[in-house]
Amino acid sequence: MLGRFSKELIAQLEHDGRVRSLVAEGGRIVAATATVDEALERAFAAVDGYHAARPLELGMPRELLRQSLDLHRSAFDALVASEPNLEALDTVVRRAGFVIRLGSDQQAIVNRFLGELRQSGFQPPTTDEAGVSSVLVQAMVAMGTVVAVADGIVFLPGQIVEAEAHLRAALASGHSISLADYRDLLGTTRKYAQALLEYFDRQRVTRRIGDRRVAIGPAMEQEGEPSQ
């Protein structure tokens, strides 16, 4: 809110470099330049410290950073959005250009695990069975190397695409599919078929009705059965 200050005065103060106007939801936030600069310096320090302490995470949780800066959510969002040296993702904030870098030992573990995933098809070893730590799994997910479908169960992105293609083809021909049918279609076990179906439920590819899955799409919604 601009309060009692006229637009002309604010424009003059911006021109003089004494205030900055940040785009916020529902309007603008005008703050002293020194205040914005100080908040950004604290944000940089917090994010850099988080990267240094947790190099395998994609960034600092947004809410944690906001609380550390003691800013209202709208002011925080406007501040982060205004700064090109920060990148705001869905749930985290990171330094622009930050990428997760694995150490040589970690990369060796990842390479071995990826090889096992390629060989095992739709019956992959769990992360515990493969000896991959939860922190390293989270890093692999963040880098897009694997897709987590359930606790301890991950697949290669290409395997997820293949599993979804099989599912959509089955639904197109039969309109619904059971867990047992999908298990047999993939040539896997109940554990992995169930994990994949629940993942596709969350991705709004399918929904469960009784013991079967049906596709989520405009046709279903037009029939008066809202997807959920």
Buried (B, 14 or more C-beta within 10 A) or exposed (E): EEEEEEEEEBEEBBEEEEBBBBEBEEEEBBBEBEEBEEBBEBBBEBBEEBBEEBBBBBBBEBEEBBEBBEBEEBBBBBBBBBBEEBBBEEEBBBBEEBEBEBEEEBEEBBEEBBEBBEEBBBEBBBBEEBEBEEEBBBBBBBBEBBBBBBEBBBBBEEBBEBBBEBBBEBBEEEEBBBBEBBBEBBEBEEEBBBBBBBBBBEEEBBBEEEEBBBBBEEEBEEEEEEEE
